[in-house]
Amino acid sequence: MDVRTPILTATKRLLGYDGVFIDITRQAIAEHRVSNSVWREGLATLTNGLVHDFSNLMAGIYSISELYHGMVEKDDPMANGLGQIRKSTMQAQKLVRRIIDLHRDKPATRAIHDIRLLLKDQMDLIQIIIPRSAKIKTDFGKKPLPAFLEETGFRQVVLNLAINARDAIPRNGKIKINARMVKQGDVMMKNAWGGDRVAPGRGAEISFSDNGGGISAEIAEYLFDPFFTTKESSSGSGFGLYNSKLFIEDHNGEISFTSTPGHGSVFYLFIPFALVDEDEDEEIQGKTAKRATREFSKKRK
């Protein structure tokens, strides 16, 4: 904000201005968050009723399809169709639950989650936002990735990075989402902005890569700044990567990216494990991941 005070002579002639520049970034961020919170509250009020009615309709369709599917013989031509209806309605109900989780007013408390399960679960929504002509590949590894984190915030970070990748690629583009375990001292985030990183301890490295237009060096240093966006004002607020950075840093992790203009970009996340002792017994870590899996499965049911 530029504040100026005119300097006048006794005869009211203008000599100049005495001015100051005031940094109101924090104020603007606070106002944006309040405005966004009010909008989300109104949207949640509107959609909760619709989601509830939709869920009831799907439950009815599921029950009827399950009833008739159990009554027909396996070789009946109607069996496959009723089975597909039952499967589709079940998936619709799951998607409704994912949407509700993303728009909860209060963030969930932190708990131990297997990052692989959260990523796999979030793919239901990601598949919807990605054009059907585009290709998406995933590799979440086979080993548990137990981390102590806030589930809703993590889901929002994943969805935001997926949306950014979608906006960067052409309609027949490619997106890859990978997750792997890293140990203390391992090199990670290769060729990232500012140089490679070394893992400070055991954790999960998650990467979102695309074959879009890439990021120019001129704007690279501003990507995680609040209000900065290369999208149209109607489709970008400039808070997606900023909020993602806050979330990751609040969980003692790291976020970065690498990009080659014309050849795509890769965004990296590092989230430390719930158990990070280098000499920690792998059996204990496995039990921790199994406990997270059981809790996650119970919650989904």
PASEBA-1860 file (N, C-alpha, C; in nm, 3 decimals):
! residues 301
1> MDVRTPIL> 0.085/-0.118/0.000/0.000/0.000/0.000/0.089/0.124/0.000 ~ 0.056/0.218/-0.087/0.131/0.343/-0.100/0.049/0.455/-0.035 ~ 0.103/0.512/0.073/0.034/0.621/0.144/0.112/0.750/0.123 ~ 0.048/0.851/0.069/0.116/0.977/0.039/0.044/1.095/0.104 ~ 0.126/1.189/0.153/0.073/1.313/0.211/0.133/1.431/0.136 ~ 0.051/1.517/0.077/0.105/1.631/0.001/0.173/1.734/0.092 ~ 0.280/1.791/0.044/0.350/1.898/0.115/0.320/2.029/0.043 ~ 0.255/2.122/0.113/0.208/2.246/0.053/0.277/2.367/0.116
9> TATKRLLG> 0.288/2.474/0.037/0.341/2.601/0.089/0.228/2.678/0.156 ~ 0.262/2.794/0.211/0.160/2.878/0.276/0.055/2.924/0.177 ~ 0.095/2.930/0.050/-0.001/2.973/-0.053/-0.067/2.854/-0.123 ~ -0.055/2.737/-0.060/-0.118/2.614/-0.109/-0.059/2.562/-0.240 ~ 0.067/2.595/-0.264/0.133/2.540/-0.382/0.197/2.406/-0.344 ~ 0.185/2.311/-0.434/0.234/2.177/-0.408/0.386/2.171/-0.428 ~ 0.456/2.130/-0.321/0.601/2.115/-0.330/0.641/1.969/-0.357 ~ 0.559/1.878/-0.308/0.592/1.737/-0.324/0.504/1.652/-0.235
17> YDGVFIDI> 0.551/1.529/-0.214/0.475/1.436/-0.131/0.567/1.369/-0.029 ~ 0.511/1.347/0.088/0.579/1.269/0.190/0.506/1.136/0.198 ~ 0.570/1.029/0.156/0.498/0.902/0.145/0.572/0.786/0.206 ~ 0.498/0.680/0.231/0.555/0.555/0.283/0.490/0.438/0.210 ~ 0.562/0.329/0.204/0.509/0.205/0.152/0.484/0.110/0.269 ~ 0.362/0.058/0.281/0.326/-0.030/0.391/0.300/-0.170/0.336 ~ 0.368/-0.269/0.395/0.349/-0.407/0.352/0.222/-0.463/0.416 ~ 0.119/-0.487/0.336/-0.008/-0.537/0.387/-0.034/-0.680/0.341
25> TRQAIAEH> 0.075/-0.752/0.311/0.061/-0.889/0.264/-0.014/-0.976/0.364 ~ 0.027/-0.967/0.491/-0.038/-1.051/0.593/-0.185/-1.015/0.608 ~ -0.214/-0.886/0.601/-0.353/-0.842/0.611/-0.434/-0.896/0.494 ~ -0.377/-0.888/0.374/-0.447/-0.937/0.255/-0.469/-1.088/0.262 ~ -0.368/-1.160/0.312/-0.381/-1.305/0.327/-0.492/-1.338/0.425 ~ -0.495/-1.266/0.538/-0.598/-1.290/0.638/-0.737/-1.262/0.581 ~ -0.751/-1.151/0.507/-0.881/-1.118/0.447/-0.923/-1.224/0.345 ~ -0.827/-1.272/0.267/-0.858/-1.375/0.168/-0.905/-1.502/0.237
33> RVSNSVWR> -0.838/-1.540/0.346/-0.876/-1.662/0.417/-1.015/-1.650/0.479 ~ -1.045/-1.532/0.535/-1.177/-1.511/0.592/-1.284/-1.520/0.484 ~ -1.258/-1.452/0.370/-1.352/-1.454/0.260/-1.371/-1.595/0.207 ~ -1.260/-1.669/0.194/-1.266/-1.806/0.145/-1.341/-1.895/0.242 ~ -1.320/-1.871/0.372/-1.388/-1.950/0.474/-1.539/-1.929/0.470 ~ -1.579/-1.803/0.451/-1.723/-1.773/0.443/-1.783/-1.839/0.321 ~ -1.712/-1.832/0.208/-1.763/-1.894/0.085/-1.774/-2.044/0.101 ~ -1.675/-2.107/0.160/-1.678/-2.252/0.179/-1.790/-2.292/0.274
41> EGLATLTN> -1.815/-2.210/0.375/-1.922/-2.240/0.469/-2.057/-2.236/0.398 ~ -2.077/-2.134/0.313/-2.201/-2.126/0.237/-2.215/-2.240/0.139 ~ -2.105/-2.274/0.072/-2.108/-2.384/-0.023/-2.136/-2.516/0.047 ~ -2.076/-2.534/0.165/-2.098/-2.657/0.240/-2.244/-2.669/0.282 ~ -2.304/-2.557/0.325/-2.444/-2.559/0.365/-2.534/-2.598/0.248 ~ -2.501/-2.544/0.130/-2.580/-2.574/0.011/-2.564/-2.718/-0.033 ~ -2.440/-2.766/-0.035/-2.415/-2.899/-0.091/-2.444/-3.012/0.007 ~ -2.438/-2.986/0.137/-2.462/-3.093/0.233/-2.600/-3.155/0.214
49> GLVHDFSN> -2.701/-3.068/0.192/-2.835/-3.120/0.169/-2.843/-3.199/0.040 ~ -2.779/-3.147/-0.066/-2.780/-3.218/-0.193/-2.706/-3.351/-0.183 ~ -2.591/-3.348/-0.115/-2.513/-3.470/-0.099/-2.591/-3.574/-0.020 ~ -2.662/-3.528/0.083/-2.741/-3.620/0.165/-2.851/-3.686/0.080 ~ -2.923/-3.606/0.001/-3.029/-3.660/-0.083/-2.972/-3.755/-0.189 ~ -2.859/-3.714/-0.248/-2.796/-3.797/-0.350/-2.753/-3.931/-0.291 ~ -2.695/-3.924/-0.171/-2.650/-4.047/-0.105/-2.767/-4.140/-0.077 ~ -2.881/-4.084/-0.036/-3.000/-4.166/-0.011/-3.050/-4.232/-0.138
57> LMAGIYSI> -3.049/-4.155/-0.249/-3.091/-4.211/-0.376/-3.000/-4.326/-0.420 ~ -2.870/-4.307/-0.403/-2.776/-4.411/-0.441/-2.793/-4.534/-0.353 ~ -2.822/-4.511/-0.224/-2.843/-4.624/-0.133/-2.964/-4.706/-0.177 ~ -3.070/-4.636/-0.219/-3.189/-4.707/-0.267/-3.161/-4.788/-0.392 ~ -3.090/-4.726/-0.486/-3.057/-4.797/-0.611/-2.968/-4.917/-0.582 ~ -2.872/-4.898/-0.491/-2.781/-5.007/-0.456/-2.858/-5.124/-0.394 ~ -2.949/-5.092/-0.301/-3.025/-5.198/-0.233/-3.111/-5.277/-0.332 ~ -3.179/-5.206/-0.422/-3.265/-5.274/-0.519/-3.182/-5.359/-0.615
65> SELYHGMV> -3.071/-5.302/-0.663/-2.987/-5.378/-0.756/-2.927/-5.500/-0.689 ~ -2.890/-5.487/-0.562/-2.835/-5.601/-0.489/-2.941/-5.709/-0.469 ~ -3.065/-5.666/-0.439/-3.175/-5.760/-0.420/-3.202/-5.840/-0.546 ~ -3.217/-5.771/-0.659/-3.249/-5.840/-0.784/-3.130/-5.918/-0.838 ~ -3.010/-5.870/-0.809/-2.891/-5.941/-0.855/-2.881/-6.076/-0.786 ~ -2.925/-6.080/-0.660/-2.921/-6.207/-0.587/-3.032/-6.302/-0.628 ~ -3.133/-6.251/-0.697/-3.246/-6.334/-0.737/-3.227/-6.399/-0.873 ~ -3.144/-6.340/-0.957/-3.126/-6.394/-1.092/-3.014/-6.498/-1.094
73> EKDDPMAN> -3.022/-6.587/-1.191/-2.917/-6.687/-1.207/-2.791/-6.623/-1.265 ~ -2.677/-6.686/-1.239/-2.550/-6.631/-1.283/-2.541/-6.620/-1.435 ~ -2.606/-6.712/-1.506/-2.600/-6.709/-1.651/-2.710/-6.625/-1.713 ~ -2.790/-6.559/-1.630/-2.896/-6.473/-1.680/-2.835/-6.349/-1.745 ~ -2.885/-6.306/-1.861/-2.830/-6.186/-1.928/-2.840/-6.060/-1.842 ~ -2.935/-6.058/-1.746/-2.950/-5.941/-1.660/-2.847/-5.936/-1.547 ~ -2.780/-6.047/-1.523/-2.690/-6.055/-1.407/-2.575/-5.954/-1.418 ~ -2.512/-5.949/-1.535/-2.399/-5.857/-1.553/-2.443/-5.711/-1.540
81> GLGQIRKS> -2.558/-5.679/-1.598/-2.607/-5.542/-1.591/-2.639/-5.500/-1.449 ~ -2.707/-5.586/-1.373/-2.740/-5.554/-1.234/-2.614/-5.545/-1.148 ~ -2.518/-5.631/-1.180/-2.392/-5.627/-1.106/-2.318/-5.496/-1.130 ~ -2.322/-5.448/-1.255/-2.256/-5.321/-1.288/-2.326/-5.204/-1.221 ~ -2.458/-5.209/-1.215/-2.534/-5.103/-1.147/-2.497/-5.098/-0.999 ~ -2.490/-5.214/-0.937/-2.454/-5.221/-0.795/-2.314/-5.166/-0.771 ~ -2.222/-5.204/-0.858/-2.084/-5.158/-0.844/-2.074/-5.007/-0.863 ~ -2.145/-4.953/-0.962/-2.140/-4.810/-0.991/-2.199/-4.727/-0.879
89> TMQAQKLV> -2.311/-4.774/-0.822/-2.373/-4.699/-0.712/-2.283/-4.700/-0.588 ~ -2.213/-4.809/-0.566/-2.120/-4.815/-0.453/-2.007/-4.716/-0.473 ~ -1.955/-4.707/-0.596/-1.848/-4.611/-0.625/-1.898/-4.467/-0.610 ~ -2.023/-4.441/-0.650/-2.080/-4.308/-0.635/-2.088/-4.267/-0.489 ~ -2.127/-4.359/-0.402/-2.134/-4.329/-0.260/-1.996/-4.301/-0.202 ~ -1.895/-4.373/-0.249/-1.759/-4.350/-0.203/-1.710/-4.211/-0.245 ~ -1.742/-4.171/-0.369/-1.701/-4.039/-0.417/-1.766/-3.929/-0.334 ~ -1.891/-3.948/-0.297/-1.960/-3.850/-0.212/-1.886/-3.835/-0.080
97> RRIIDLHR> -1.843/-3.946/-0.023/-1.768/-3.942/0.103/-1.636/-3.869/0.086 ~ -1.567/-3.889/-0.027/-1.440/-3.818/-0.050/-1.463/-3.666/-0.053 ~ -1.570/-3.624/-0.120/-1.600/-3.481/-0.132/-1.630/-3.422/0.005 ~ -1.706/-3.495/0.086/-1.738/-3.447/0.221/-1.610/-3.432/0.303 ~ -1.519/-3.527/0.290/-1.392/-3.521/0.365/-1.312/-3.397/0.328 ~ -1.314/-3.360/0.200/-1.235/-3.245/0.155/-1.292/-3.112/0.205 ~ -1.420/-3.107/0.235/-1.484/-2.982/0.273/-1.528/-2.978/0.419 ~ -1.460/-3.056/0.501/-1.491/-3.049/0.643/-1.451/-2.914/0.699
105> DKPATRAI> -1.537/-2.858/0.783/-1.509/-2.726/0.840/-1.388/-2.729/0.933 ~ -1.377/-2.836/1.012/-1.267/-2.847/1.107/-1.168/-2.951/1.057 ~ -1.041/-2.918/1.059/-0.941/-3.015/1.015/-0.936/-3.134/1.110 ~ -0.909/-3.251/1.055/-0.899/-3.370/1.137/-0.772/-3.365/1.222 ~ -0.776/-3.432/1.334/-0.658/-3.438/1.419/-0.552/-3.524/1.351 ~ -0.428/-3.502/1.388/-0.321/-3.579/1.326/-0.322/-3.721/1.378 ~ -0.292/-3.811/1.289/-0.287/-3.953/1.323/-0.189/-4.021/1.229 ~ -0.156/-4.145/1.258/-0.065/-4.220/1.172/-0.143/-4.278/1.055
113> HDIRLLLK> -0.099/-4.244/0.935/-0.162/-4.293/0.813/-0.056/-4.351/0.721 ~ -0.094/-4.453/0.647/-0.007/-4.504/0.542/-0.031/-4.416/0.419 ~ 0.070/-4.343/0.378/0.057/-4.248/0.267/0.012/-4.319/0.140 ~ 0.053/-4.443/0.122/0.011/-4.517/0.003/-0.140/-4.529/-0.003 ~ -0.203/-4.560/0.111/-0.349/-4.576/0.114/-0.420/-4.445/0.086 ~ -0.368/-4.335/0.141/-0.430/-4.205/0.117/-0.421/-4.168/-0.031 ~ -0.306/-4.194/-0.092/-0.289/-4.163/-0.234/-0.381/-4.249/-0.321 ~ -0.388/-4.378/-0.291/-0.475/-4.467/-0.367/-0.621/-4.425/-0.353
121> DQMDLIQI> -0.658/-4.387/-0.231/-0.796/-4.347/-0.206/-0.830/-4.217/-0.278 ~ -0.732/-4.128/-0.288/-0.756/-3.999/-0.352/-0.763/-4.009/-0.503 ~ -0.719/-4.122/-0.558/-0.721/-4.139/-0.703/-0.862/-4.137/-0.759 ~ -0.963/-4.169/-0.674/-1.101/-4.164/-0.722/-1.136/-4.025/-0.772 ~ -1.098/-3.922/-0.694/-1.127/-3.785/-0.733/-1.034/-3.737/-0.844 ~ -0.908/-3.777/-0.837/-0.812/-3.733/-0.938/-0.852/-3.784/-1.077 ~ -0.902/-3.906/-1.083/-0.944/-3.961/-1.212/-1.057/-3.879/-1.273 ~ -1.139/-3.815/-1.188/-1.250/-3.734/-1.238/-1.201/-3.604/-1.300
129> IIPRSAKI> -1.102/-3.540/-1.237/-1.058/-3.408/-1.285/-0.962/-3.417/-1.403 ~ -0.903/-3.534/-1.424/-0.809/-3.551/-1.536/-0.888/-3.583/-1.663 ~ -0.861/-3.515/-1.775/-0.932/-3.546/-1.901/-0.917/-3.693/-1.937 ~ -1.023/-3.750/-1.992/-1.020/-3.891/-2.027/-0.916/-3.921/-2.135 ~ -0.885/-3.822/-2.215/-0.786/-3.842/-2.321/-0.643/-3.842/-2.267 ~ -0.626/-3.795/-2.144/-0.493/-3.792/-2.082/-0.464/-3.925/-2.014 ~ -0.337/-3.951/-1.993/-0.295/-4.075/-1.928/-0.235/-4.044/-1.792 ~ -0.272/-4.124/-1.694/-0.218/-4.106/-1.560/-0.163/-4.239/-1.510
137> KTDFGKKP> -0.039/-4.237/-1.464/0.026/-4.357/-1.412/0.065/-4.334/-1.267 ~ 0.060/-4.441/-1.190/0.095/-4.431/-1.048/0.189/-4.544/-1.010 ~ 0.273/-4.516/-0.913/0.361/-4.618/-0.855/0.384/-4.577/-0.709 ~ 0.315/-4.645/-0.619/0.323/-4.613/-0.477/0.409/-4.712/-0.399 ~ 0.476/-4.801/-0.472/0.563/-4.897/-0.407/0.487/-5.005/-0.332 ~ 0.560/-5.093/-0.268/0.500/-5.205/-0.195/0.521/-5.196/-0.044 ~ 0.611/-5.107/-0.001/0.638/-5.096/0.141/0.550/-4.990/0.206 ~ 0.509/-5.011/0.331/0.427/-4.911/0.402/0.501/-4.778/0.415
145> LPAFLEET> 0.426/-4.670/0.409/0.482/-4.536/0.425/0.406/-4.466/0.539 ~ 0.430/-4.504/0.664/0.354/-4.450/0.777/0.401/-4.311/0.817 ~ 0.310/-4.216/0.818/0.344/-4.078/0.856/0.238/-4.025/0.952 ~ 0.282/-3.937/1.041/0.193/-3.874/1.138/0.148/-3.741/1.079 ~ 0.026/-3.738/1.024/-0.018/-3.618/0.953/-0.168/-3.596/0.968 ~ -0.210/-3.478/0.921/-0.352/-3.441/0.922/-0.410/-3.479/0.786 ~ -0.503/-3.571/0.787/-0.551/-3.636/0.665/-0.614/-3.539/0.566 ~ -0.706/-3.455/0.613/-0.778/-3.366/0.522/-0.683/-3.270/0.450
153> GFRQVVLN> -0.590/-3.212/0.524/-0.493/-3.121/0.464/-0.407/-3.191/0.361 ~ -0.367/-3.314/0.389/-0.286/-3.390/0.294/-0.364/-3.417/0.167 ~ -0.490/-3.452/0.180/-0.574/-3.477/0.063/-0.585/-3.352/-0.023 ~ -0.598/-3.237/0.041/-0.611/-3.112/-0.033/-0.481/-3.079/-0.108 ~ -0.367/-3.107/-0.045/-0.238/-3.084/-0.111/-0.227/-3.173/-0.235 ~ -0.260/-3.301/-0.220/-0.253/-3.395/-0.332/-0.345/-3.351/-0.446 ~ -0.467/-3.313/-0.411/-0.562/-3.272/-0.514/-0.516/-3.144/-0.583 ~ -0.459/-3.052/-0.508/-0.412/-2.927/-0.566/-0.299/-2.951/-0.665
161> LAINARDA> -0.203/-3.036/-0.630/-0.092/-3.065/-0.721/-0.142/-3.139/-0.845 ~ -0.242/-3.224/-0.828/-0.299/-3.295/-0.942/-0.371/-3.198/-1.036 ~ -0.442/-3.100/-0.979/-0.511/-3.000/-1.060/-0.410/-2.914/-1.136 ~ -0.300/-2.876/-1.071/-0.197/-2.798/-1.138/-0.137/-2.876/-1.256 ~ -0.115/-3.007/-1.234/-0.062/-3.091/-1.342/-0.162/-3.100/-1.457 ~ -0.289/-3.112/-1.422/-0.393/-3.119/-1.526/-0.396/-2.991/-1.608 ~ -0.384/-2.877/-1.543/-0.389/-2.749/-1.614/-0.266/-2.727/-1.702 ~ -0.158/-2.797/-1.672/-0.034/-2.777/-1.746/-0.025/-2.862/-1.871
169> IPRNGKIK> -0.096/-2.975/-1.874/-0.080/-3.069/-1.986/-0.182/-3.043/-2.096 ~ -0.153/-3.089/-2.217/-0.254/-3.086/-2.324/-0.357/-3.195/-2.297 ~ -0.461/-3.201/-2.376/-0.569/-3.296/-2.351/-0.523/-3.441/-2.356 ~ -0.422/-3.469/-2.433/-0.369/-3.606/-2.442/-0.236/-3.617/-2.367 ~ -0.221/-3.536/-2.265/-0.095/-3.534/-2.190/-0.079/-3.653/-2.096 ~ 0.031/-3.649/-2.021/0.063/-3.759/-1.930/0.096/-3.703/-1.791 ~ 0.050/-3.774/-1.689/0.076/-3.738/-1.550/0.123/-3.864/-1.477 ~ 0.225/-3.849/-1.397/0.275/-3.960/-1.315/0.276/-3.918/-1.169
177> INARMVKQ> 0.228/-4.006/-1.082/0.231/-3.983/-0.938/0.304/-4.100/-0.874 ~ 0.416/-4.074/-0.813/0.498/-4.178/-0.752/0.521/-4.150/-0.604 ~ 0.544/-4.255/-0.530/0.577/-4.242/-0.388/0.680/-4.349/-0.354 ~ 0.781/-4.311/-0.281/0.884/-4.408/-0.243/0.941/-4.375/-0.106 ~ 1.002/-4.475/-0.046/1.064/-4.457/0.084/1.207/-4.407/0.066 ~ 1.247/-4.312/0.148/1.386/-4.266/0.150/1.439/-4.275/0.291 ~ 1.566/-4.303/0.302/1.631/-4.314/0.433/1.721/-4.192/0.456 ~ 1.760/-4.174/0.578/1.845/-4.061/0.613/1.973/-4.062/0.529
185> GDVMMKNA> 2.001/-3.949/0.467/2.119/-3.937/0.383/2.096/-3.966/0.237 ~ 1.981/-4.023/0.203/1.951/-4.052/0.062/1.930/-3.922/-0.016 ~ 1.975/-3.921/-0.141/1.951/-3.806/-0.228/1.807/-3.814/-0.278 ~ 1.737/-3.703/-0.269/1.598/-3.699/-0.316/1.576/-3.567/-0.390 ~ 1.458/-3.555/-0.451/1.424/-3.433/-0.525/1.534/-3.396/-0.624 ~ 1.571/-3.489/-0.708/1.681/-3.467/-0.801/1.653/-3.351/-0.897 ~ 1.754/-3.269/-0.916/1.748/-3.153/-1.005/1.642/-3.051/-0.962 ~ 1.607/-3.053/-0.833/1.505/-2.960/-0.783/1.559/-2.818/-0.782
193> WGGDRVAP> 1.466/-2.723/-0.778/1.502/-2.581/-0.771/1.585/-2.557/-0.645 ~ 1.705/-2.504/-0.662/1.793/-2.483/-0.548/1.886/-2.599/-0.521 ~ 1.879/-2.705/-0.602/1.970/-2.818/-0.586/1.902/-2.941/-0.528 ~ 1.969/-3.055/-0.541/1.917/-3.179/-0.483/1.904/-3.165/-0.332 ~ 1.819/-3.248/-0.274/1.802/-3.249/-0.130/1.854/-3.381/-0.074 ~ 1.891/-3.378/0.053/1.931/-3.499/0.123/1.830/-3.524/0.233 ~ 1.776/-3.644/0.238/1.673/-3.676/0.335/1.726/-3.661/0.477 ~ 1.661/-3.580/0.561/1.706/-3.562/0.699/1.677/-3.683/0.787
201> GRGAEISF> 1.595/-3.773/0.738/1.559/-3.894/0.812/1.471/-3.980/0.725 ~ 1.419/-4.087/0.782/1.329/-4.174/0.706/1.200/-4.100/0.673 ~ 1.154/-4.121/0.552/1.031/-4.054/0.512/0.985/-4.100/0.376 ~ 0.884/-4.032/0.325/0.828/-4.064/0.194/0.851/-3.948/0.099 ~ 0.901/-3.979/-0.020/0.915/-3.880/-0.125/0.803/-3.903/-0.226 ~ 0.720/-3.802/-0.247/0.608/-3.811/-0.339/0.635/-3.715/-0.455 ~ 0.612/-3.760/-0.576/0.638/-3.675/-0.692/0.517/-3.672/-0.785 ~ 0.488/-3.553/-0.838/0.383/-3.533/-0.938/0.451/-3.478/-1.062
209> SDNGGGIS> 0.456/-3.556/-1.169/0.523/-3.511/-1.291/0.423/-3.502/-1.405 ~ 0.449/-3.408/-1.496/0.363/-3.389/-1.612/0.449/-3.353/-1.732 ~ 0.392/-3.364/-1.849/0.463/-3.330/-1.973/0.406/-3.203/-2.034 ~ 0.372/-3.108/-1.947/0.317/-2.981/-1.992/0.422/-2.884/-2.042 ~ 0.387/-2.757/-2.040/0.476/-2.656/-2.095/0.594/-2.620/-2.008 ~ 0.595/-2.663/-1.882/0.706/-2.633/-1.794/0.695/-2.496/-1.731 ~ 0.794/-2.462/-1.650/0.796/-2.337/-1.575/0.922/-2.259/-1.612 ~ 0.906/-2.135/-1.649/1.022/-2.054/-1.688/1.100/-2.011/-1.565
217> AEIAEYLF> 1.229/-1.986/-1.584/1.315/-1.946/-1.472/1.273/-1.812/-1.414 ~ 1.209/-1.728/-1.494/1.169/-1.595/-1.446/1.065/-1.600/-1.335 ~ 0.980/-1.702/-1.337/0.873/-1.709/-1.236/0.898/-1.818/-1.132 ~ 1.003/-1.897/-1.150/1.027/-2.011/-1.062/1.037/-1.970/-0.916 ~ 1.105/-1.859/-0.888/1.127/-1.819/-0.750/1.002/-1.765/-0.682 ~ 0.896/-1.741/-0.760/0.773/-1.684/-0.702/0.662/-1.787/-0.686 ~ 0.686/-1.911/-0.725/0.579/-2.010/-0.731/0.506/-2.030/-0.598 ~ 0.581/-2.027/-0.488/0.521/-2.055/-0.358/0.482/-1.928/-0.283
225> DPFFTTKE> 0.486/-1.814/-0.351/0.445/-1.688/-0.288/0.293/-1.677/-0.289 ~ 0.235/-1.618/-0.184/0.090/-1.597/-0.184/0.048/-1.500/-0.294 ~ -0.067/-1.522/-0.352/-0.128/-1.439/-0.456/-0.065/-1.457/-0.593 ~ 0.046/-1.532/-0.601/0.110/-1.548/-0.732/0.046/-1.663/-0.808 ~ 0.004/-1.637/-0.930/-0.053/-1.741/-1.015/-0.034/-1.705/-1.161 ~ -0.020/-1.807/-1.243/-0.010/-1.787/-1.387/-0.143/-1.818/-1.455 ~ -0.244/-1.855/-1.376/-0.375/-1.887/-1.431/-0.460/-1.762/-1.441 ~ -0.572/-1.775/-1.511/-0.668/-1.666/-1.518/-0.725/-1.639/-1.379
233> SSSGSGFG> -0.762/-1.515/-1.353/-0.813/-1.478/-1.222/-0.936/-1.558/-1.182 ~ -1.011/-1.606/-1.282/-1.132/-1.681/-1.253/-1.104/-1.826/-1.214 ~ -0.982/-1.873/-1.239/-0.951/-2.014/-1.211/-0.833/-2.034/-1.117 ~ -0.770/-1.925/-1.072/-0.658/-1.939/-0.981/-0.651/-1.825/-0.882 ~ -0.631/-1.859/-0.754/-0.624/-1.757/-0.649/-0.482/-1.727/-0.607 ~ -0.387/-1.811/-0.645/-0.249/-1.791/-0.603/-0.221/-1.842/-0.463 ~ -0.310/-1.927/-0.410/-0.291/-1.979/-0.275/-0.270/-2.130/-0.272 ~ -0.284/-2.198/-0.384/-0.272/-2.343/-0.385/-0.135/-2.391/-0.340
241> LYNSKLFI> -0.030/-2.348/-0.409/0.105/-2.390/-0.373/0.150/-2.328/-0.242 ~ 0.104/-2.207/-0.214/0.139/-2.141/-0.087/0.085/-2.222/0.031 ~ -0.043/-2.262/0.025/-0.102/-2.341/0.132/-0.039/-2.480/0.140 ~ -0.003/-2.535/0.025/0.065/-2.666/0.025/0.199/-2.656/0.096 ~ 0.270/-2.548/0.071/0.400/-2.527/0.135/0.383/-2.514/0.287 ~ 0.282/-2.440/0.329/0.257/-2.424/0.472/0.226/-2.559/0.537 ~ 0.145/-2.640/0.469/0.109/-2.771/0.525/0.232/-2.860/0.539 ~ 0.311/-2.868/0.433/0.428/-2.957/0.434/0.529/-2.911/0.540
249> EDHNGEIS> 0.555/-2.782/0.548/0.650/-2.732/0.646/0.599/-2.750/0.788 ~ 0.466/-2.741/0.805/0.406/-2.763/0.937/0.422/-2.908/0.981 ~ 0.444/-2.997/0.885/0.466/-3.138/0.915/0.615/-3.174/0.907 ~ 0.700/-3.072/0.917/0.846/-3.091/0.917/0.896/-3.156/0.788 ~ 0.825/-3.129/0.677/0.866/-3.184/0.550/0.925/-3.079/0.458 ~ 0.938/-3.113/0.332/0.994/-3.022/0.233/0.913/-3.031/0.104 ~ 0.911/-2.923/0.029/0.842/-2.920/-0.100/0.930/-2.844/-0.199 ~ 0.937/-2.894/-0.321/1.017/-2.828/-0.423/0.970/-2.877/-0.560
257> FTSTPGHG> 1.043/-2.836/-0.662/1.004/-2.872/-0.798/1.124/-2.864/-0.891 ~ 1.110/-2.926/-1.005/1.207/-2.912/-1.113/1.129/-2.899/-1.243 ~ 1.180/-2.823/-1.337/1.108/-2.801/-1.460/1.201/-2.763/-1.573 ~ 1.166/-2.809/-1.690/1.234/-2.771/-1.812/1.130/-2.715/-1.908 ~ 1.138/-2.584/-1.939/1.037/-2.525/-2.028/1.020/-2.606/-2.156 ~ 0.895/-2.639/-2.184/0.864/-2.717/-2.302/0.866/-2.867/-2.282 ~ 0.914/-2.911/-2.165/0.926/-3.055/-2.141/0.860/-3.100/-2.011 ~ 0.785/-3.013/-1.945/0.712/-3.056/-1.826/0.777/-3.018/-1.695
265> SVFYLFIP> 0.711/-3.058/-1.586/0.755/-3.024/-1.451/0.735/-3.142/-1.358 ~ 0.807/-3.138/-1.247/0.791/-3.238/-1.141/0.787/-3.164/-1.008 ~ 0.682/-3.187/-0.931/0.672/-3.131/-0.796/0.698/-3.242/-0.695 ~ 0.785/-3.211/-0.598/0.825/-3.309/-0.498/0.771/-3.273/-0.360 ~ 0.734/-3.376/-0.286/0.700/-3.362/-0.145/0.783/-3.460/-0.065 ~ 0.831/-3.415/0.049/0.896/-3.507/0.144/0.824/-3.495/0.277 ~ 0.776/-3.608/0.328/0.707/-3.611/0.456/0.778/-3.714/0.544 ~ 0.828/-3.674/0.661/0.898/-3.768/0.747/0.804/-3.874/0.803
273> FALVDEDE> 0.858/-3.990/0.831/0.779/-4.098/0.889/0.744/-4.067/1.035 ~ 0.642/-4.136/1.082/0.604/-4.124/1.222/0.717/-4.176/1.311 ~ 0.789/-4.276/1.262/0.903/-4.333/1.334/1.025/-4.311/1.247 ~ 1.119/-4.231/1.295/1.228/-4.189/1.208/1.366/-4.233/1.258 ~ 1.373/-4.311/1.362/1.502/-4.356/1.413/1.567/-4.448/1.311 ~ 1.687/-4.418/1.272/1.757/-4.495/1.170/1.775/-4.640/1.211 ~ 1.792/-4.665/1.341/1.814/-4.801/1.389/1.685/-4.869/1.431 ~ 1.575/-4.808/1.401/1.446/-4.862/1.441/1.420/-4.997/1.374
281> DEEIQGKT> 1.366/-5.089/1.449/1.339/-5.223/1.398/1.228/-5.218/1.293 ~ 1.248/-5.282/1.179/1.150/-5.276/1.071/1.019/-5.344/1.110 ~ 1.027/-5.439/1.203/0.904/-5.505/1.246/0.811/-5.407/1.316 ~ 0.869/-5.316/1.396/0.789/-5.215/1.464/0.725/-5.122/1.362 ~ 0.803/-5.085/1.262/0.750/-4.997/1.158/0.635/-5.064/1.083 ~ 0.650/-5.196/1.057/0.545/-5.269/0.989/0.417/-5.275/1.071 ~ 0.431/-5.294/1.203/0.313/-5.297/1.290/0.244/-5.161/1.291 ~ 0.325/-5.054/1.289/0.268/-4.919/1.286/0.185/-4.898/1.159
289> AKRATREF> 0.240/-4.943/1.046/0.168/-4.927/0.919/0.040/-5.011/0.918 ~ 0.047/-5.133/0.974/-0.072/-5.218/0.978/-0.181/-5.154/1.064 ~ -0.140/-5.093/1.176/-0.238/-5.026/1.261/-0.303/-4.911/1.187 ~ -0.222/-4.837/1.111/-0.277/-4.725/1.031/-0.375/-4.778/0.926 ~ -0.342/-4.894/0.867/-0.430/-4.952/0.765/-0.564/-4.992/0.825 ~ -0.560/-5.054/0.944/-0.684/-5.096/1.010/-0.771/-4.976/1.044 ~ -0.708/-4.871/1.100/-0.786/-4.752/1.136/-0.845/-4.686/1.013 ~ -0.766/-4.683/0.904/-0.814/-4.621/0.779/-0.933/-4.700/0.723
297> SKKRK> -0.923/-4.833/0.725/-1.029/-4.917/0.672/-1.157/-4.903/0.754 ~ -1.146/-4.898/0.885/-1.262/-4.880/0.971/-1.332/-4.748/0.941 ~ -1.249/-4.644/0.922/-1.307/-4.511/0.896/-1.383/-4.510/0.765 ~ -1.329/-4.577/0.662/-1.395/-4.578/0.532/-1.526/-4.654/0.536 ~ -1.530/-4.759/0.620/-1.652/-4.836/0.630/-1.762/-4.756/0.700
END
